[in-house]
C-alpha cells in the first residue's frame, strides 16, 4: 500500500479507454465523451476488439499492443470477466495505472476451477506492479486538470474540497447536488470495491499533492486500520476532514465480520477512531451535503459562539434549542453591542440580548444595520440569519440586500430563509453569492456545529497531557509475559482468576483481597482469614472469558454464592458449586474457587472497564457503568489505545459514570482522576502484552477509599496489531556520556511537552536559528503538540534525558525524522543544548536514528543545514553524509543512503524522476 504510480491516475498525458464504442449505452463511450466535453488536453485512444477506426472522433485500435505508445492511464469498461486478462496485458505493456469501471455481482465467486475475478485481478496487478482502482468505481474527476474519467452525467466546477467515496452512486448524487449549488471540487474520486488502490493510499496522495482545504470521506468498510488511521491523522492535521459511514447497523453492515466482544454496536468504534483522528463525523446524506456547503463557503471559526438575528422570535428560539442540545454556545453580547441595539430600536423582544428579534415589520435595511452591529462584536464567532417572508421584507429582497452588503460583515454568516415558494429564490441568491443557506434554522445550526466539532477535536489533538501516572518497567513486562507463556504452554486460551489478578496487580490496579482454593477443606481454612460476610465464586472454562454474559446474562451469577458467614458455609459452598458445574457443564473442569469479603457500603459505585479486540481496529478500551445490568443500561464508551490522561478523561466524561460522580461524589475530581489512571494502565497493558485478547473488570468498585477490582476475566489470542501505533518501549536504551552522566535515549512522548519547553528556553538564538531557520523565541501550544505528540508509524523523535539529583529530568538534545508515506525518504533535524556540545550527544542521537531508519526499511535520510552551521556540517561529514550546496534555497543538503531500492519505482523516486 503506497502512493506508488498514483500520479498516473491524476496527471495522465495519455489515456486508453478499453471497451469504448459509439453505442448510446457504452460505458467507454460515455467516458470519452466526458473527456472531450471537459476539454481534456491530452491524447485519447479507444481500444475495442471489433476493429473500429475511431470512436467519437478519437483513434481506435483492436488490442492494447497496437497502441502507438504506453498510455499513462487505462480505463477498463469491458465485461468484468475479461478484466483480469486486460490488467495482465496492460501491465506487461508497461502501463502503470488502470481504472476499472466494470462491475458485477459475482466478483468473489470461484467458477470453472478458477479463482475469483477479484483474486485474479489482484494477482495480475501484483505480477507487474500496475496500480488498479476499482472495480465498480464511478471513476475520478480533477477539474483543475480538465480530467473527467467517469460515467458522471455532468461536469463539476473547480474548488477546494476533495471527495473520496466508496460508493459510485453517492458520488454521482454529490456531483448533481454540487452543480445545483455551484460548489466545486479539487478531486472527486470513488473507489467502488477496489482491490488494490485503497482509501488510505488516496488520502496520502491528496494530503501530499492536492490544494484542497477540506476532505469529505464516504466509508463503507476499512480493511487496514493502521494504514487508514495513519493517513487520516496526517490529513486532519493539515485540513478539515468530514466523514460519513454507511453500514452503521448490523442489518446494513455487509462486511460479514464477527461482532466485537463487549461492544453492542461496532459503529461506536468508528466514532472513537474518527475522534482520535481529529475528523468530524456526519450521520446522513443531508448532513453531508450541508457540511459540504458549509466547508466550501465559510472561513475557519475562531470559536463556538453563535449569534442569531431573526425577523421573529419563534424561528430564532428553534435555532437556539437546536444549538444548546447539540452542545453549542449562544453569544453573550458586549455592553457596547447591547447599547447599540437598544438605542437603534432594533431588538423588540429582549432588547440588547441574543437572539436579536427585529420583528415582523423589519425591513431589509434594519436587517443590515443589526447584522453590522452584531458582527462587529468581539464575542461573536458566527451569525445565523433566520428570515420568514413578509410584505415589508420579501425573502428575495432581503437576500439581495445581504449579498450586496456582505463585505460589511466581519464574521461568518449563515442564513436560513424559511419557506418553499418565495424563500426558494432567496436561497438561490445566497447560493450564487457563496453564502451558506439552509431550509430550516435547525439545519443551519447542525451545519455550524460541524465546524465547532472540528475545532474541538483539533483542540483535543493539540492538548499536551500531564505526566503519566504509571509507567511499566522491564521487570513488570517480563513477569506478565512469562505468566502468559506458561498459560499457553498448557494449551489454555484463558487465565484463571488468580492469574488475572497477578497481571492486574503488576500494572498497579488494586484487586480485592482474595484466597484461591481447590477443595472444601482449603475453603474452610481460607475463611479463617476473613471477618464478616464472604462471597465464593467457582472458576471454570465457561466463565474465564471476558464479555460472555451478553449471550447468557441470566447465568452471570450462577457460579456465585454471597453472604457466607462461617468456614462451614464456605466448605458447603465449594461442594455445592462444584456439583452444579458437574451437573450443568459436564465438559468444564473446575480450575479454582475464589473467596473474597463482601464489597458493600461507603456509597460505592460499580463500573466496568476492560480491553477487547475488534477484527479491524485491534485492541479497544471499554468503560462504563458496571454490575450485572451493564448490557441493559448500555452505558459503554470505547476508545482506541494508546491513551494519555487527557484522552482518558474525555472518554470518562462521556459516560453516566461521570455524571453520577459529579452529582454525588464528595471529591469528583479525585474519583475522575482515579478512573482516568485506570484507563491509562489498561492502555499500557494492551500495548505491552500483545497476546492479550480481552480483559473485563466487572465490577470495579469505586468509593471514597479508592477503587478495587472485584471480578475479572482475561483471555489470550494472536499478537495484536494496533490501529494507532503505541509507544515503542523497546527502543529505550541507557548509556554514559563523556562527562560521566547516565543518560537515557528514548522515543519522545506526548507528556514531554514541559521538557521541550524547558529545553527550548536554554537554547541560544543561534541554535534556534540553525534548527528552525529563523528566530523562534517561544513555542506555541500547537508547536508543543506537533513536537511531542507524534505518529510513530511515520515519524520518530529520540531525546537524550538526564535524571538530576533532585529527581527532576532534563532534556539534553533531540533528533527527529519525518518519513514520506512510501518510506522512501526521511528528513531529519537534530539540536543539542548549547552548554552540552562536545560530549558526543549529537553523534549518539544521530547514530540511534540512522540505525532505526535502516531497521524500518527507509531508503534515504536527508536534511537541510544552514551554510554557517559548521559544527553540524562537521558532524554530517563524520557520519558519512554526502553534502552539496543548494543554490535555490541557499542551504547545504546532507544525504545518506540507508537501504538499497528494491524496485524501479523506488529508484525513480530517489532520483526525483516521475514514477
C-alpha positions in Angstrom: 0.0 0.0 0.0 1.5 3.3 -1.1 1.2 6.3 -3.4 3.3 4.4 -6.0 2.2 5.3 -9.5 -0.9 7.2 -8.3 0.3 10.2 -10.2 -0.7 8.4 -13.4 -4.4 8.5 -12.3 -4.4 12.2 -11.6 -2.0 13.7 -14.2 -2.2 11.4 -17.3 -0.9 12.8 -20.5 -2.4 9.8 -22.5 -5.5 7.8 -21.8 -6.6 4.5 -23.4 -10.3 3.6 -22.9 -10.8 -0.1 -23.3 -14.3 -1.3 -24.4 -15.3 2.1 -25.8 -17.8 2.3 -28.7 -20.3 4.9 -30.0 -23.3 2.9 -28.8 -25.6 5.0 -26.6 -25.1 2.6 -23.6 -21.4 2.1 -24.0 -19.7 2.9 -20.7 -16.4 3.6 -22.5 -18.1 5.8 -25.0 -19.5 7.9 -22.1 -16.0 8.2 -20.6 -14.6 9.5 -23.9 -17.5 12.0 -24.3 -16.9 13.3 -20.8 -13.2 13.7 -21.5 -14.0 15.6 -24.8 -16.7 17.8 -23.2 -14.3 18.7 -20.4 -11.6 19.7 -22.9 -9.1 17.2 -21.7 -5.7 18.5 -23.2 -4.0 15.1 -23.5 -4.3 12.2 -26.0 -7.2 9.8 -26.0 -7.3 6.3 -27.6 -10.1 3.8 -27.8 -9.5 0.0 -27.6 -12.2 -2.3 -29.0 -11.8 -5.8 -30.5 -14.4 -5.0 -33.1 -11.9 -3.0 -35.1 -13.3 0.5 -35.1 -11.1 3.0 -36.7 -12.3 5.7 -34.4 -14.7 6.3 -31.5 -16.2 9.8 -31.1 -13.5 11.1 -33.3 -10.6 9.6 -31.3 -8.3 7.0 -32.9 -9.1 3.4 -32.1 -7.2 0.1 -32.1 -8.2 -3.6 -31.6 -5.7 -4.5 -29.0 -3.6 -2.8 -26.3 -0.4 -4.0 -28.0 -1.4 -1.9 -31.1 -1.4 1.4 -29.2 1.3 3.8 -30.5 2.8 4.2 -27.0 2.2 3.1 -23.5 -0.7 5.0 -22.0 -0.3 6.8 -18.7 -3.8 5.6 -17.7 -6.0 2.8 -18.9 -9.8 2.9 -18.3 -11.3 -0.6 -18.5 -15.0 -0.6 -19.4 -15.2 -4.1 -20.9 -17.2 -7.0 -19.3 -15.8 -7.8 -15.9 -14.9 -11.4 -16.8 -12.2 -10.0 -19.2 -10.7 -7.6 -16.6 -8.0 -9.9 -15.1 -6.6 -10.6 -18.6 -6.8 -6.9 -19.5 -4.8 -5.9 -16.4 -2.2 -8.6 -17.1 -1.7 -7.4 -20.7 -1.6 -3.7 -19.7 1.0 -4.5 -17.0 3.1 -6.4 -19.5 2.8 -3.5 -21.9 4.3 -1.1 -19.3 1.1 0.7 -18.2 1.2 1.9 -14.6 -2.4 2.7 -13.8 -5.8 1.0 -14.6 -9.2 2.4 -13.7 -11.8 -0.3 -13.7 -15.4 0.9 -14.1 -16.8 -2.5 -14.9 -18.5 -4.5 -12.2 -20.8 -7.4 -11.3 -22.3 -9.4 -8.6 -20.1 -12.4 -8.9 -16.7 -10.9 -8.3 -16.0 -13.2 -5.4 -17.3 -16.4 -6.9 -15.0 -19.2 -8.0 -16.0 -20.7 -11.3 -14.7 -23.4 -13.7 -11.9 -24.3 -11.3 -10.5 -20.7 -11.4 -10.0 -18.3 -8.5 -12.5 -15.5 -8.2 -12.3 -12.5 -10.5 -11.2 -10.3 -7.6 -8.3 -12.6 -6.7 -7.2 -12.9 -10.3 -7.3 -9.1 -10.7 -5.1 -8.6 -7.7 -2.7 -11.3 -8.8 -2.4 -9.7 -12.2 -1.7 -6.3 -10.7 1.0 -7.6 -8.3 2.7 -9.5 -11.1 3.6 -6.3 -13.0 3.2 -3.6 -10.3 0.4 -1.8 -12.2 -2.0 0.0 -9.8 -5.7 -0.8 -10.1 -8.5 1.4 -8.9 -11.8 -0.4 -9.0 -13.8 -2.5 -10.0 -17.2 -0.9 -9.7 -16.0 2.6 -9.3 -17.6 5.6 -10.9 -14.2 7.0 -11.9 -12.4 10.2 -10.9 -12.6 13.9 -11.8 -9.9 16.5 -11.4 -11.4 19.8 -12.6 -8.1 21.7 -12.3 -6.6 19.4 -14.9 -9.8 19.2 -17.1 -9.9 15.5 -16.3 -13.2 13.7 -16.1 -12.6 9.9 -16.4 -16.0 8.8 -15.2 -19.6 8.0 -16.2 -20.9 11.0 -14.4 -23.7 12.9 -16.2 -22.3 16.4 -15.8 -19.0 18.3 -15.2 -18.1 19.9 -11.9 -16.6 23.2 -11.0 -13.1 23.6 -9.7 -12.9 24.1 -6.0 -11.0 23.4 -2.8 -12.9 20.3 -1.4 -11.7 16.8 -2.2 -14.3 14.0 -2.1 -13.2 10.4 -1.6 -16.0 7.8 -1.5 -16.6 4.1 -1.7 -19.9 4.4 -3.5 -20.2 5.4 -7.1 -23.9 6.3 -6.9 -23.4 8.6 -3.9 -20.6 10.2 -5.9 -22.9 10.9 -8.8 -25.5 12.3 -6.4 -22.8 14.5 -4.9 -21.9 15.8 -8.4 -25.5 16.7 -9.2 -26.0 18.4 -5.8 -22.8 20.4 -6.1 -23.8 21.5 -9.6 -27.1 22.9 -8.3 -25.3 24.8 -5.5 -22.3 26.0 -7.5 -19.9 24.1 -5.3 -16.6 23.0 -6.7 -14.1 20.2 -6.0 -10.3 19.8 -6.3 -10.8 16.0 -6.7 -13.8 13.7 -6.8 -12.9 10.0 -6.6 -14.9 6.9 -6.0 -13.2 3.6 -5.2 -16.0 1.2 -5.6 -14.9 -2.2 -4.4 -11.2 -1.5 -5.2 -8.8 -4.5 -5.0 -5.5 -2.5 -5.0 -5.7 1.2 -4.5 -7.4 1.8 -1.2 -8.8 4.8 0.6 -5.6 5.4 2.7 -3.5 5.5 -0.4 -5.7 8.2 -1.9 -5.7 10.1 1.4 -1.9 10.1 1.4 -1.8 11.3 -2.2 -4.4 14.1 -1.7 -2.6 15.2 1.5 0.7 15.5 -0.3 -0.3 16.9 -3.7 -3.8 18.4 -3.6 -4.6 22.1 -3.0 -7.8 21.1 -1.2 -8.7 22.8 2.1 -11.1 20.1 3.1 -11.7 16.4 2.5 -15.1 14.6 2.5 -15.0 10.9 3.1 -17.7 8.3 2.5 -16.8 4.9 4.0 -18.4 1.5 3.8 -15.6 -0.6 5.2 -12.0 -0.3 6.4 -9.5 -3.0 5.5 -6.2 -1.9 7.1 -7.0 0.1 10.3 -3.4 1.1 10.9 -2.8 2.4 7.4 -6.2 4.1 7.5 -5.7 5.8 10.8 -2.1 6.9 9.9 -3.3 8.5 6.7 -6.4 10.0 8.3 -4.4 11.6 11.2 -1.9 13.1 8.8 -4.6 14.5 6.6 -6.6 16.0 9.5 -3.5 17.9 10.8 -3.4 19.9 7.6 -7.0 20.3 6.5 -10.6 19.8 7.7 -11.8 16.2 7.2 -15.5 15.2 7.4 -16.7 11.6 7.2 -19.9 9.7 6.7 -20.1 5.9 7.1 -22.8 3.6 5.9 -23.3 0.2 7.5 -23.8 1.6 10.9 -26.3 -1.0 11.9 -26.0 -4.8 11.9 -28.6 -5.1 9.1 -26.7 -2.7 6.8 -23.2 -4.0 7.6 -22.1 -6.0 4.6 -18.5 -6.8 5.8 -19.5 -10.1 7.4 -17.1 -9.5 10.3 -17.8 -11.1 13.7 -19.1 -8.8 16.5 -16.6 -7.2 18.9 -16.9 -8.8 22.3 -18.3 -6.3 24.9 -19.4 -3.7 22.2 -23.1 -3.8 21.3 -22.6 -1.8 18.0 -19.3 -1.8 16.2 -20.2 1.7 14.9 -19.1 3.0 18.3 -15.5 2.1 17.4 -15.7 4.1 14.2 -16.8 7.1 16.3 -13.8 6.6 18.5 -11.5 6.3 15.5 -12.8 9.5 13.9 -12.4 11.3 17.2 -8.8 10.2 17.7 -8.0 11.2 14.1 -9.5 14.7 14.5 -12.3 14.0 12.0 -15.8 15.4 12.2 -18.4 12.7 11.5 -21.8 13.3 9.9 -24.5 10.7 10.1 -26.7 11.1 7.0 -26.5 12.4 3.4 -28.4 15.6 4.2 -25.8 16.4 6.8 -23.0 15.6 4.3 -24.4 18.0 1.7 -24.9 20.7 4.3 -21.4 20.1 5.6 -20.0 20.4 2.1 -21.7 23.8 1.6 -20.5 25.0 5.0 -17.0 23.8 4.3 -16.7 25.3 0.9 -18.1 28.7 1.9 -17.1 29.5 5.5 -13.8 30.8 6.8 -12.3 28.8 9.7 -14.1 29.6 13.0 -12.3 31.5 15.8 -14.6 29.9 18.4 -18.0 28.3 19.0 -20.2 31.3 19.9 -23.2 31.9 17.7 -25.5 34.9 17.5 -28.9 34.7 15.9 -30.6 37.6 14.1 -34.2 37.0 13.0 -37.4 38.7 12.0 -39.4 36.7 14.5 -38.7 35.2 17.9 -40.3 31.7 17.2 -37.9 30.7 14.5 -34.9 32.1 16.5 -35.8 30.0 19.5 -36.0 26.9 17.4 -32.4 27.6 16.3 -31.3 28.2 19.9 -32.9 25.0 21.1 -31.0 23.0 18.5 -27.8 24.8 19.3 -27.9 24.1 23.0 -29.0 20.5 22.6 -26.1 20.0 20.2 -23.6 21.3 22.7 -23.1 24.8 21.2 -22.9 28.2 22.9 -25.0 31.3 22.5 -23.1 34.5 22.4 -23.2 37.0 25.3 -23.0 40.4 23.6 -20.7 43.1 24.9 -22.2 46.1 26.6 -21.4 48.2 23.6 -23.4 45.9 21.3 -26.3 45.8 23.7 -26.4 49.6 23.9 -26.2 49.9 20.1 -29.1 47.5 19.6 -31.2 49.2 22.3 -30.6 52.7 21.1 -31.3 51.7 17.5 -34.6 50.2 18.5 -33.7 47.1 16.5 -34.5 44.4 19.1 -38.1 44.2 20.2 -38.5 41.0 22.3 -35.4 41.0 24.6 -33.7 44.4 23.7 -29.9 44.1 23.6 -29.8 40.3 24.1 -29.2 37.3 21.9 -31.2 36.4 19.9 -31.9 39.7 18.1 -35.6 39.8 17.2 -36.2 42.5 14.6 -40.0 41.8 14.5 -42.3 41.0 11.6 -42.2 44.6 10.3 -38.4 44.6 9.9 -37.2 45.9 6.5 -34.0 44.7 4.7 -32.3 47.9 5.9 -33.0 47.1 9.5 -31.6 43.6 9.0 -28.4 45.0 7.5 -27.9 47.5 10.3 -28.4 44.9 13.0 -26.0 42.5 11.3 -23.3 45.2 11.1 -23.6 45.8 14.9 -23.6 42.1 15.8 -20.8 41.0 13.5 -18.6 43.8 15.0 -18.9 42.3 18.5 -15.6 40.5 19.5 -17.7 37.9 21.4 -19.3 36.7 18.2 -17.8 33.9 16.1 -20.6 33.4 13.6 -24.1 34.8 12.9 -27.2 32.9 11.8 -29.8 35.0 9.9 -33.3 33.4 10.2 -35.9 35.0 8.0 -39.6 34.3 7.2 -41.1 36.3 4.3 -43.4 39.3 4.9 -44.8 42.1 2.7 -42.3 44.6 4.2 -39.4 42.2 3.7 -39.8 39.7 0.9 -37.3 36.9 1.1 -35.6 37.6 -2.2 -35.3 41.3 -1.5 -33.7 40.6 1.9 -31.3 38.1 0.4 -30.3 40.6 -2.3 -29.6 43.1 0.5 -27.4 40.6 2.4 -25.4 39.8 -0.8 -24.9 43.4 -1.7 -23.7 44.3 1.8 -21.8 41.2 2.8 -18.4 42.9 2.9 -19.6 45.0 5.8 -20.0 41.9 8.0 -16.8 40.8 9.8 -17.9 37.3 10.8 -19.0 34.1 9.1 -22.6 34.4 8.0 -25.2 31.5 7.8 -28.7 32.1 6.5 -32.0 30.2 6.8 -34.8 31.6 4.6 -37.8 29.6 5.7 -40.4 28.5 3.3 -40.6 26.9 -0.1 -42.0 29.2 -2.8 -40.7 32.7 -2.1 -37.8 31.5 0.1 -36.5 29.4 -2.8 -35.4 32.4 -4.8 -33.8 33.9 -1.7 -31.7 30.7 -1.1 -30.8 30.8 -4.8 -29.4 34.3 -4.5 -27.3 33.3 -1.5 -26.1 30.2 -3.3 -24.9 32.3 -6.2 -23.1 34.6 -3.9 -21.4 31.8 -2.0 -23.3 32.4 1.3 -24.2 29.2 3.1 -28.0 28.9 3.2 -30.4 26.3 4.6 -34.1 25.4 4.5 -34.6 25.5 8.3 -32.8 27.1 11.2 -32.2 23.7 12.8 -30.4 22.6 9.6 -28.2 25.7 9.7 -27.3 25.1 13.3 -26.3 21.5 12.5 -24.0 22.8 9.8 -22.5 25.3 12.2 -21.9 22.6 14.8 -19.9 20.6 12.2 -17.3 23.4 12.2 -17.5 23.6 16.0 -16.9 19.9 16.4 -13.9 20.2 14.1 -12.5 22.9 16.2 -13.0 20.9 19.4 -11.5 17.6 18.1 -8.5 19.6 16.8 -8.1 21.3 20.2 -8.1 17.8 21.9 -5.4 16.6 19.5 -3.3 19.7 20.3 -3.6 19.4 24.1 -0.4 18.3 25.9 -1.3 15.8 28.6 0.1 15.8 32.1 2.7 13.3 33.2 1.7 9.6 33.1 0.5 8.3 36.4 2.2 4.9 35.8 5.0 3.5 33.7 5.8 -0.1 33.4 9.3 -1.5 33.9 11.1 -4.2 32.1 10.6 -6.4 35.2 6.8 -5.9 35.1 6.6 -6.7 31.4 8.8 -9.7 31.7 6.8 -11.2 34.7 3.5 -10.8 32.9 4.8 -12.2 29.6 6.3 -15.3 31.4 2.9 -15.8 33.0 1.2 -15.7 29.6 3.7 -18.1 28.1 3.1 -20.6 30.9 -0.7 -20.4 30.2 -0.1 -21.0 26.5 2.3 -23.9 27.3 -0.6 -25.6 29.0 -2.7 -25.2 25.9 -5.1 -22.7 27.5 -6.5 -19.5 26.0 -7.9 -18.2 29.3 -6.2 -17.2 32.5 -7.6 -18.3 35.8 -8.9 -15.7 38.3 -5.7 -15.9 40.3 -3.5 -15.5 37.3 -5.5 -12.5 36.0 -5.2 -10.9 39.5 -1.4 -11.2 39.2 -1.4 -9.2 35.9 -3.7 -6.5 37.3 -1.6 -6.1 40.4 1.5 -5.9 38.4 0.0 -2.9 36.5 -1.0 -1.1 39.7 -4.7 -1.9 39.6 -5.9 -2.7 43.1 -7.6 -6.2 43.4 -10.0 -7.3 46.1 -8.4 -9.4 48.9 -8.8 -13.0 47.7 -8.0 -16.5 48.6 -7.9 -19.2 46.0 -8.8 -22.8 47.0 -9.4 -26.1 45.3 -11.2 -28.2 47.9 -13.8 -27.7 50.7 -11.2 -28.2 53.3 -9.0 -25.5 51.8 -12.1 -23.2 51.6 -12.8 -23.7 55.3 -9.2 -22.9 56.2 -9.1 -19.8 54.0 -12.3 -18.5 55.5 -10.5 -18.0 58.8 -8.6 -15.0 57.3 -11.8 -13.0 56.8 -14.1 -11.2 59.1 -17.7 -10.6 58.2 -19.6 -11.8 55.2 -17.9 -13.6 52.3 -18.5 -14.3 48.6 -17.5 -17.5 46.9 -17.1 -17.9 43.1 -16.3 -21.0 41.1 -13.8 -20.6 38.2 -14.1 -22.9 35.2 -13.6 -22.9 31.5 -17.1 -21.4 30.9 -16.6 -18.2 32.9 -13.0 -17.3 32.3 -13.7 -15.4 29.1 -14.5 -11.7 29.2 -17.8 -10.3 28.0 -19.5 -13.6 27.8 -22.7 -12.5 29.6 -24.1 -10.8 26.5 -25.1 -14.3 25.3 -26.3 -15.6 28.6 -26.9 -12.7 31.0 -29.2 -14.8 33.3 -26.3 -17.1 34.0 -23.8 -14.4 35.1 -24.3 -15.0 38.8 -24.9 -18.8 38.6 -21.4 -19.6 39.9 -21.5 -17.2 42.8 -22.6 -17.5 46.4 -22.9 -14.5 48.6 -23.2 -13.6 52.3 -21.4 -16.7 53.6 -20.7 -16.2 57.3 -18.7 -19.2 58.6 -16.0 -21.6 57.4 -18.6 -24.4 57.4 -20.8 -22.5 55.0 -17.8 -21.8 52.8 -16.9 -25.5 52.7 -20.5 -26.4 51.8 -20.5 -23.7 49.2 -17.4 -25.2 47.5 -19.1 -28.6 47.3 -22.4 -27.1 46.1 -20.8 -25.0 43.3 -18.6 -28.0 42.2 -21.7 -30.2 41.9 -23.6 -27.5 39.9 -20.7 -27.3 37.4 -20.5 -31.1 37.1 -24.3 -31.2 36.5 -24.8 -28.2 34.2 -21.4 -28.2 32.4 -20.0 -31.7 32.5 -17.3 -30.9 29.9 -15.9 -28.0 32.0 -13.2 -28.6 34.6 -13.2 -26.5 37.7 -9.9 -24.6 38.0 -10.3 -22.9 41.4 -12.6 -21.2 43.8 -12.2 -17.6 44.7 -13.1 -16.4 48.2 -13.5 -12.7 48.9 -15.0 -10.4 51.5 -18.3 -8.9 50.5 -17.9 -5.4 49.0 -20.7 -3.2 50.4 -21.3 0.3 51.8 -19.2 3.5 51.6 -21.5 4.8 48.9 -19.8 2.6 46.4 -20.3 2.7 42.6 -19.8 -0.3 40.3 -18.1 0.4 37.0 -16.9 -1.8 34.2 -13.6 -1.4 32.4 -11.5 -3.6 30.1 -9.9 -4.4 26.8 -11.5 -6.1 23.8 -10.3 -6.9 20.3 -12.0 -5.6 17.2 -11.5 -7.6 14.0 -10.5 -4.4 12.1 -9.2 -1.8 14.7 -7.5 -4.3 17.0 -7.3 -3.5 20.8 -10.1 -1.3 22.1 -10.5 0.1 25.6 -14.1 -0.1 27.0 -15.5 1.7 30.0 -18.9 2.4 31.6 -21.4 1.5 34.3 -20.7 -1.9 35.8 -22.6 -4.7 37.5 -24.9 -7.4 36.2 -27.1 -4.9 34.3 -24.4 -3.4 32.2 -25.8 -5.0 29.0 -29.2 -3.4 29.7 -28.0 0.1 30.7 -25.8 0.3 27.6 -23.5 2.9 29.1 -20.3 1.9 27.5 -17.8 4.2 25.8 -15.0 2.8 23.7 -11.7 4.4 22.7 -8.5 3.4 20.9 -5.2 2.9 22.7 -2.7 4.3 23.4 -4.2 6.7 25.9 -2.9 9.6 28.0 -4.7 11.3 30.8 -6.4 13.9 28.6 -7.8 11.2 26.3 -8.8 9.0 29.2 -10.7 12.0 30.8 -12.5 12.7 27.5 -13.7 9.0 27.5 -14.8 9.0 31.1 -16.7 12.3 30.9 -18.9 10.9 28.1 -20.4 8.3 30.4 -23.2 8.1 33.0 -20.4 7.2 35.5 -19.0 10.8 35.3 -22.5 12.3 35.7 -23.1 10.3 38.8 -19.7 11.2 40.2 -20.2 14.9 39.6 -23.6 14.7 41.3 -22.8 12.5 44.3 -19.1 12.4 45.0 -17.6 14.4 47.8 -14.5 14.9 45.6 -15.4 14.5 41.9 -12.0 15.3 40.5 -10.3 12.7 42.7 -12.6 10.0 41.5 -12.4 11.1 37.9 -8.6 11.0 38.1 -8.6 7.5 39.6 -10.7 6.3 36.7 -8.5 8.0 34.1 -5.4 6.4 35.7 -7.2 3.1 35.4 -7.8 3.5 31.7 -4.2 4.6 31.1 -3.0 1.5 32.9 -5.2 -0.7 30.7 -3.9 1.1 27.6 -0.3 0.4 28.8 -1.3 -3.3 29.4 -2.7 -3.7 25.9 0.5 -2.1 24.4 2.8 -4.3 26.4 1.0 -7.7 26.3 0.3 -8.1 22.6 -1.3 -11.6 23.0 -3.9 -10.2 25.5 -7.1 -10.7 23.6 -9.6 -9.4 26.1 -9.9 -8.3 29.7 -13.1 -7.4 31.6 -13.1 -5.9 35.1 -16.7 -6.0 36.2 -17.5 -4.9 38.8 -14.7 -2.5 39.8 -15.9 -0.8 43.0 -15.2 2.9 43.4 -15.7 4.8 46.7 -14.1 7.4 48.9 -11.3 4.9 49.9 -10.3 4.2 46.3 -11.1 1.6 43.8 -10.8 -2.2 43.8 -11.3 -4.8 41.0 -13.7 -7.5 42.4 -14.3 -9.8 39.5 -12.4 -10.0 36.2 -11.6 -12.3 33.3 -8.8 -12.4 30.8 -8.2 -14.4 27.6 -5.4 -14.7 25.0 -5.2 -14.6 21.2 -2.8 -13.9 18.4 -0.5 -10.9 18.7 -2.4 -7.6 18.2 -2.0 -5.1 15.5 -2.9 -1.6 16.8 -4.9 1.0 14.8 -2.6 3.7 16.3 0.9 2.6 17.0 1.7 2.6 20.7 4.7 4.0 22.4 7.8 1.9 21.3 9.2 0.9 24.7 11.7 -1.5 23.1 13.6 1.5 21.6 14.6 2.8 25.0 18.3 2.4 25.9 20.8 3.8 28.5 24.3 5.0 28.1 27.0 7.1 29.8 28.4 10.4 28.4 32.0 11.6 28.3 31.4 13.7 31.5 30.1 10.6 33.4 26.4 11.4 33.2 24.0 8.5 32.9 21.6 9.2 30.0 18.5 7.5 28.7 17.9 7.8 25.0 14.2 7.1 24.2 11.4 8.0 21.9 9.6 11.2 22.7 6.0 11.0 24.1 3.1 13.4 24.3 3.7 14.0 28.0 7.2 15.5 27.2 5.8 19.0 26.4 7.2 20.5 29.7 10.6 19.0 29.0 10.6 20.5 25.5 9.6 23.9 26.8 12.5 24.0 29.4 14.9 22.6 26.7 13.9 25.4 24.3 14.4 28.1 26.9 18.1 27.0 27.3 18.9 27.3 23.6 20.8 30.2 22.2 19.4 32.4 19.4 21.9 30.9 17.0 21.0 27.3 17.9 17.3 28.1 17.3 18.1 29.8 14.0 20.1 26.8 12.9 17.2 24.4 13.8 14.2 26.5 12.6 15.9 28.7 10.0 14.5 31.7 11.8 14.3 33.1 15.4 11.6 31.4 17.4 11.7 32.8 20.9 8.7 30.8 22.3 6.9 27.7 21.3 3.1 27.9 20.9 0.6 25.2 22.1 0.4 24.0 18.5 4.2 23.8 18.3 4.4 21.7 21.5 1.6 19.4 20.3 3.3 18.9 17.0 6.7 18.3 18.6 5.6 15.9 21.4 2.6 14.1 20.0 4.0 12.3 17.0 2.7 9.5 14.8 5.2 6.6 15.4 4.1 5.0 12.1 5.7 7.8 10.1 7.7 9.9 12.5 10.2 9.3 15.2 12.0 11.5 17.7 14.6 10.4 20.1 15.6 12.5 23.1 18.6 12.3 25.4 17.3 12.6 29.0 19.3 13.0 32.2 18.0 12.5 35.8 19.0 15.3 38.2 19.8 14.8 41.8 16.5 16.4 42.9 14.6 13.8 40.9 13.7 16.2 38.0 14.6 15.2 34.4 16.2 17.4 31.8 16.4 17.0 28.0 19.9 17.3 26.6 19.1 17.0 22.9 16.6 15.7 20.3 16.7 14.2 16.8 13.6 13.9 14.6 12.7 12.3 11.3 9.6 12.7 9.1 9.0 9.8 6.7 7.1 10.1 3.4 4.1 7.7 3.2 6.1 5.3 1.0 9.1 5.2 3.3 11.4 6.3 0.5 12.9 9.3 2.2 13.0 10.7 5.7 14.0 14.2 6.6 16.0 14.7 9.8 16.7 17.5 12.3 18.9 17.5 15.3 19.6 20.0 18.1 21.8 19.8 21.2 21.7 22.2 24.1 24.5 24.8 23.8 26.2 24.1 27.1 26.4 20.4 26.4 28.0 20.4 22.9 31.2 18.4 22.6 30.0 15.5 24.7 29.1 13.3 21.8 25.3 13.7 22.2 24.8 14.7 18.6 26.6 11.5 17.3 24.8 9.4 19.9 21.3 10.6 18.8 22.1 10.6 15.0 23.5 7.0 15.1 20.4 5.9 17.1 18.2 7.4 14.4 20.2 6.1 11.5 20.0 2.6 12.9 16.3 2.9 13.5 15.6 4.2 9.9 17.6 1.3 8.5 15.6 -1.2 10.5 12.3 0.1 9.2 13.4 0.0 5.6 13.8 3.7 4.8 15.9 4.2 1.7 17.5 7.6 2.2 17.9 10.2 5.0 18.1 13.9 4.1 18.5 17.2 5.9 19.0 20.8 5.2 21.8 22.7 7.0 22.4 26.4 7.1 25.7 27.3 5.4 27.2 28.8 8.5 26.3 25.9 10.7 29.8 24.5 10.7 29.5 22.1 13.7 26.5 20.4 12.1 28.3 20.1 8.8 31.3 18.5 10.5 29.0 16.0 12.3 27.4 15.1 9.0 30.8 14.5 7.4 31.8 12.3 10.3 28.6 10.3 9.9 29.2 9.7 6.2 26.6 12.1 4.7 27.2 13.5 1.3 26.8 17.2 1.2 26.0 19.6 -1.6 25.2 23.2 -1.8 21.6 24.0 -2.8 21.7 27.3 -4.6 17.9 27.7 -4.9 17.4 27.5 -1.1 20.9 28.7 -0.1 21.4 25.7 2.2 23.6 22.6 2.3 21.7 19.4 1.5 23.0 16.4 3.5 22.1 13.0 2.1 22.8 9.5 3.5 21.9 6.2 1.7 20.4 3.8 4.2 19.0 0.8 2.2 19.1 -0.2 -1.5 15.9 0.3 -3.6 14.1 -2.9 -4.4 12.2 -1.7 -7.5 12.4 0.7 -10.4 9.7 3.0 -9.0 11.7 3.4 -5.7 14.8 4.1 -7.7 12.9 6.8 -9.7 11.7 8.4 -6.5 15.2 8.6 -5.2 16.4 10.1 -8.5 13.4 12.6 -8.3 12.1 11.3 -11.6 8.3 10.8 -12.3 7.3 7.3 -11.3 
